[in-house]
Amino acid sequence: MELSELKSKTRRNIQKTKWYHGTTISGYQGIMDKGVKFDFSWGSELDFGPGFYLAPEKRMAEDFVKQQLSFKTSEGIEEFLSPDSLVPVVLEFEFSTMPYLERGELKILDINDREFASFVTDNRIRAIEGLLHNYPLIYGIMSDNNPADLVSKFRDGELDKEEVIQGIMDRTISKRQLSIHTQDICDILKLTKAYVVDGGKELDINGYRNSN
């Protein structure tokens, strides 16, 4: 797909060279020690399957990790977690998607149509199977928490697969995400900044490990 064929918002986002990942102090420490691992989320129910997910805007990454922590708090499981697992952090990476777009290696799913909804449904209900596709990179919309509820009802027998797909399509979606599905790409991500969301304190990124 040519750059000129893309929606204006998609075109603006994939030309960015700064991407953001929401995590916690514990997640930051793991990435500092071991580098980014695309298969860290193996088995998790995610829109595009196991991978390393990035947001095109830091505010989006901040909101995402705070939302995840808020969910854990509401479920009452924070007492079983370490304090470092409850402090939201955002990591800033330098990365360009353009070479991958030019080589046809960047899948675009930026419209909430049947292709997107079916893809998300498969990745989520078959999460235990691992990676179901061969796309090294996917840029698209973020389904938010809607599919989690739909998939839960699917597993309980309250909905069939078609109803899950339709439930996703009935939703208006505004957030965007980039997912990386190969270790080779994760290894070239350049960490440029890390900070605590609340207060903005910058964290030390010296010694960041990857394969380079």
C-alpha positions as a Markdown table, in Angstrom:
| # | Residue | x | y | z |
|---|---|---|---|---|
| 1 | Met | 0.0 | 0.0 | 0.0 |
| 2 | Glu | 1.3 | 3.4 | -0.9 |
| 3 | Leu | 1.5 | 6.2 | 1.7 |
| 4 | Ser | -0.7 | 8.4 | -0.4 |
| 5 | Glu | -3.5 | 5.8 | -0.2 |
| 6 | Leu | -3.8 | 5.9 | 3.5 |
| 7 | Lys | -6.2 | 7.9 | 5.7 |
| 8 | Ser | -4.7 | 11.3 | 6.7 |
| 9 | Lys | -4.5 | 10.3 | 10.4 |
| 10 | Thr | -2.9 | 7.0 | 9.6 |
| 11 | Arg | -0.4 | 8.7 | 7.3 |
| 12 | Arg | 0.6 | 11.2 | 10.1 |
| 13 | Asn | 1.0 | 8.5 | 12.7 |
| 14 | Ile | 3.0 | 6.0 | 10.8 |
| 15 | Gln | 5.5 | 8.7 | 9.7 |
| 16 | Lys | 6.3 | 9.4 | 13.4 |
| 17 | Thr | 9.6 | 8.3 | 14.7 |
| 18 | Lys | 8.7 | 8.5 | 18.4 |
| 19 | Trp | 6.5 | 5.7 | 19.9 |
| 20 | Tyr | 5.4 | 5.1 | 23.5 |
| 21 | His | 4.8 | 2.0 | 25.6 |
| 22 | Gly | 2.9 | 2.1 | 28.9 |
| 23 | Thr | 4.1 | -0.2 | 31.6 |
| 24 | Thr | 5.1 | -0.1 | 35.3 |
| 25 | Ile | 8.3 | 0.2 | 37.3 |
| 26 | Ser | 8.5 | -3.6 | 37.2 |
| 27 | Gly | 8.0 | -3.6 | 33.5 |
| 28 | Tyr | 10.6 | -0.9 | 33.0 |
| 29 | Gln | 13.1 | -2.9 | 35.0 |
| 30 | Gly | 12.5 | -6.0 | 33.0 |
| 31 | Ile | 13.0 | -4.2 | 29.7 |
| 32 | Met | 16.1 | -2.5 | 31.0 |
| 33 | Asp | 17.5 | -5.9 | 32.1 |
| 34 | Lys | 16.5 | -8.1 | 29.1 |
| 35 | Gly | 15.5 | -5.7 | 26.3 |
| 36 | Val | 12.1 | -5.7 | 24.6 |
| 37 | Lys | 10.7 | -9.2 | 24.1 |
| 38 | Phe | 7.9 | -9.5 | 21.5 |
| 39 | Asp | 6.7 | -12.8 | 23.0 |
| 40 | Phe | 6.4 | -11.5 | 26.6 |
| 41 | Ser | 2.7 | -11.3 | 26.1 |
| 42 | Trp | 2.3 | -14.9 | 24.7 |
| 43 | Gly | -1.1 | -16.3 | 25.7 |
| 44 | Ser | -2.6 | -12.9 | 26.5 |
| 45 | Glu | -5.8 | -11.9 | 24.8 |
| 46 | Leu | -4.6 | -9.0 | 22.6 |
| 47 | Asp | -6.1 | -7.4 | 19.5 |
| 48 | Phe | -3.3 | -8.4 | 17.1 |
| 49 | Gly | -1.9 | -11.3 | 19.0 |
| 50 | Pro | 1.3 | -11.6 | 21.1 |
| 51 | Gly | 3.6 | -8.7 | 20.4 |
| 52 | Phe | 5.1 | -5.5 | 21.8 |
| 53 | Tyr | 2.6 | -2.7 | 21.6 |
| 54 | Leu | 3.3 | 1.0 | 21.1 |
| 55 | Ala | 1.1 | 4.1 | 21.0 |
| 56 | Pro | 1.7 | 7.0 | 18.6 |
| 57 | Glu | 1.2 | 9.5 | 21.5 |
| 58 | Lys | 2.5 | 9.5 | 25.0 |
| 59 | Arg | -0.8 | 10.6 | 26.5 |
| 60 | Met | -2.4 | 7.5 | 25.0 |
| 61 | Ala | 0.3 | 5.2 | 26.6 |
| 62 | Glu | -0.2 | 7.0 | 29.9 |
| 63 | Asp | -4.0 | 6.6 | 29.8 |
| 64 | Phe | -3.7 | 2.9 | 28.8 |
| 65 | Val | -1.4 | 1.9 | 31.7 |
| 66 | Lys | -3.4 | 3.9 | 34.3 |
| 67 | Gln | -6.5 | 2.2 | 33.0 |
| 68 | Gln | -4.9 | -1.2 | 33.4 |
| 69 | Leu | -3.8 | -0.4 | 36.9 |
| 70 | Ser | -7.2 | 1.0 | 37.8 |
| 71 | Phe | -8.8 | -2.3 | 36.7 |
| 72 | Lys | -6.4 | -4.3 | 38.9 |
| 73 | Thr | -7.3 | -2.0 | 41.8 |
| 74 | Ser | -11.1 | -2.4 | 41.2 |
| 75 | Glu | -10.6 | -6.2 | 41.1 |
| 76 | Gly | -8.9 | -6.1 | 44.5 |
| 77 | Ile | -5.7 | -7.8 | 43.3 |
| 78 | Glu | -3.3 | -5.0 | 44.1 |
| 79 | Glu | -2.6 | -6.5 | 47.5 |
| 80 | Phe | -1.0 | -9.5 | 45.8 |
| 81 | Leu | 1.3 | -7.3 | 43.7 |
| 82 | Ser | 4.6 | -5.6 | 44.5 |
| 83 | Pro | 4.6 | -1.8 | 44.9 |
| 84 | Asp | 6.7 | -1.5 | 41.7 |
| 85 | Ser | 3.9 | -3.3 | 39.8 |
| 86 | Leu | 1.5 | -0.4 | 40.7 |
| 87 | Val | 3.6 | 2.6 | 39.5 |
| 88 | Pro | 2.7 | 3.6 | 35.9 |
| 89 | Val | 5.6 | 4.3 | 33.6 |
| 90 | Val | 5.9 | 5.3 | 30.0 |
| 91 | Leu | 8.9 | 4.4 | 27.8 |
| 92 | Glu | 9.7 | 6.4 | 24.7 |
| 93 | Phe | 11.3 | 4.6 | 21.7 |
| 94 | Glu | 12.7 | 5.8 | 18.5 |
| 95 | Phe | 11.5 | 3.8 | 15.5 |
| 96 | Ser | 10.4 | 4.3 | 11.9 |
| 97 | Thr | 7.7 | 2.2 | 10.3 |
| 98 | Met | 8.3 | 3.6 | 6.8 |
| 99 | Pro | 10.8 | 1.0 | 5.5 |
| 100 | Tyr | 8.3 | -1.7 | 6.4 |
| 101 | Leu | 5.5 | 0.1 | 4.7 |
| 102 | Glu | 7.6 | 0.4 | 1.6 |
| 103 | Arg | 8.4 | -3.3 | 1.6 |
| 104 | Gly | 4.8 | -4.3 | 2.2 |
| 105 | Glu | 5.5 | -5.6 | 5.7 |
| 106 | Leu | 3.2 | -3.2 | 7.6 |
| 107 | Lys | -0.4 | -4.4 | 7.9 |
| 108 | Ile | -2.9 | -1.6 | 8.2 |
| 109 | Leu | -6.1 | -2.2 | 10.1 |
| 110 | Asp | -7.4 | 1.4 | 10.7 |
| 111 | Ile | -11.1 | 0.9 | 10.0 |
| 112 | Asn | -13.6 | -0.9 | 12.3 |
| 113 | Asp | -14.9 | -3.1 | 9.5 |
| 114 | Arg | -15.4 | -6.8 | 9.3 |
| 115 | Glu | -11.7 | -7.5 | 8.5 |
| 116 | Phe | -10.6 | -5.7 | 11.7 |
| 117 | Ala | -13.3 | -7.2 | 13.9 |
| 118 | Ser | -12.8 | -10.8 | 12.7 |
| 119 | Phe | -9.0 | -10.4 | 13.1 |
| 120 | Val | -9.3 | -9.2 | 16.7 |
| 121 | Thr | -11.9 | -11.8 | 17.5 |
| 122 | Asp | -9.6 | -14.7 | 16.3 |
| 123 | Asn | -6.6 | -13.3 | 18.1 |
| 124 | Arg | -8.5 | -13.0 | 21.3 |
| 125 | Ile | -10.5 | -16.2 | 21.4 |
| 126 | Arg | -7.6 | -18.3 | 20.2 |
| 127 | Ala | -4.9 | -16.5 | 22.3 |
| 128 | Ile | -3.7 | -19.8 | 23.8 |
| 129 | Glu | -2.5 | -20.8 | 20.3 |
| 130 | Gly | 0.0 | -17.9 | 20.2 |
| 131 | Leu | 0.8 | -16.0 | 17.1 |
| 132 | Leu | -1.8 | -16.7 | 14.4 |
| 133 | His | -0.4 | -14.5 | 11.6 |
| 134 | Asn | 2.8 | -13.7 | 9.7 |
| 135 | Tyr | 2.7 | -9.9 | 9.9 |
| 136 | Pro | 5.9 | -8.4 | 11.4 |
| 137 | Leu | 4.1 | -5.1 | 12.1 |
| 138 | Ile | 0.5 | -4.0 | 12.4 |
| 139 | Tyr | -0.8 | -0.5 | 12.7 |
| 140 | Gly | -4.4 | -0.1 | 13.5 |
| 141 | Ile | -7.2 | 1.0 | 15.8 |
| 142 | Met | -7.4 | -0.2 | 19.4 |
| 143 | Ser | -10.5 | -2.1 | 20.3 |
| 144 | Asp | -10.3 | -1.0 | 24.0 |
| 145 | Asn | -12.0 | -3.2 | 26.7 |
| 146 | Asn | -15.1 | -4.1 | 24.7 |
| 147 | Pro | -13.7 | -7.4 | 23.3 |
| 148 | Ala | -12.6 | -8.6 | 26.7 |
| 149 | Asp | -16.3 | -8.6 | 27.8 |
| 150 | Leu | -17.4 | -10.1 | 24.5 |
| 151 | Val | -14.9 | -12.9 | 24.6 |
| 152 | Ser | -15.7 | -13.6 | 28.2 |
| 153 | Lys | -19.4 | -14.1 | 27.2 |
| 154 | Phe | -18.2 | -16.2 | 24.2 |
| 155 | Arg | -16.3 | -18.5 | 26.6 |
| 156 | Asp | -19.4 | -18.7 | 28.8 |
| 157 | Gly | -21.6 | -19.7 | 25.9 |
| 158 | Glu | -23.6 | -16.5 | 26.0 |
| 159 | Leu | -22.4 | -15.3 | 22.5 |
| 160 | Asp | -21.3 | -17.1 | 19.4 |
| 161 | Lys | -18.3 | -15.9 | 17.3 |
| 162 | Glu | -20.4 | -13.9 | 14.9 |
| 163 | Glu | -22.0 | -12.0 | 17.8 |
| 164 | Val | -18.5 | -11.2 | 19.1 |
| 165 | Ile | -17.5 | -9.8 | 15.7 |
| 166 | Gln | -20.7 | -7.8 | 15.4 |
| 167 | Gly | -20.2 | -6.5 | 18.9 |
| 168 | Ile | -16.8 | -5.1 | 18.0 |
| 169 | Met | -18.1 | -3.6 | 14.8 |
| 170 | Asp | -20.9 | -1.8 | 16.7 |
| 171 | Arg | -18.3 | 0.2 | 18.7 |
| 172 | Thr | -16.8 | 3.6 | 17.7 |
| 173 | Ile | -13.0 | 3.5 | 18.1 |
| 174 | Ser | -10.6 | 6.4 | 18.1 |
| 175 | Lys | -7.4 | 5.1 | 19.7 |
| 176 | Arg | -4.5 | 3.8 | 17.6 |
| 177 | Gln | -1.7 | 1.3 | 18.2 |
| 178 | Leu | 1.4 | -0.3 | 16.6 |
| 179 | Ser | 2.2 | -3.9 | 17.4 |
| 180 | Ile | 5.6 | -5.6 | 16.7 |
| 181 | His | 5.6 | -9.4 | 16.1 |
| 182 | Thr | 9.2 | -10.3 | 15.5 |
| 183 | Gln | 12.2 | -10.2 | 17.8 |
| 184 | Asp | 14.4 | -8.8 | 15.1 |
| 185 | Ile | 12.3 | -5.6 | 15.0 |
| 186 | Cys | 12.2 | -5.4 | 18.8 |
| 187 | Asp | 15.9 | -5.6 | 18.9 |
| 188 | Ile | 16.4 | -2.4 | 16.9 |
| 189 | Leu | 14.0 | -0.2 | 19.0 |
| 190 | Lys | 16.0 | 2.6 | 20.5 |
| 191 | Leu | 15.0 | 3.6 | 24.0 |
| 192 | Thr | 15.2 | 7.4 | 24.3 |
| 193 | Lys | 13.3 | 8.2 | 27.5 |
| 194 | Ala | 11.5 | 6.6 | 30.5 |
| 195 | Tyr | 9.4 | 8.5 | 33.1 |
| 196 | Val | 7.0 | 7.9 | 35.9 |
| 197 | Val | 3.5 | 9.0 | 34.7 |
| 198 | Asp | 2.5 | 10.7 | 38.0 |
| 199 | Gly | 4.9 | 13.6 | 38.5 |
| 200 | Gly | 7.0 | 13.0 | 35.4 |
| 201 | Lys | 10.2 | 11.9 | 37.1 |
| 202 | Glu | 12.7 | 10.6 | 34.5 |
| 203 | Leu | 14.2 | 7.2 | 35.0 |
| 204 | Asp | 17.7 | 6.1 | 34.1 |
| 205 | Ile | 17.9 | 4.4 | 30.7 |
| 206 | Asn | 21.7 | 3.9 | 30.7 |
| 207 | Gly | 22.5 | 0.3 | 30.4 |
| 208 | Tyr | 19.4 | -0.6 | 28.4 |
| 209 | Arg | 19.9 | -4.0 | 26.9 |
| 210 | Asn | 19.1 | -5.3 | 23.5 |
| 211 | Ser | 21.0 | -7.4 | 21.0 |
| 212 | Asn | 22.8 | -4.4 | 19.4 |
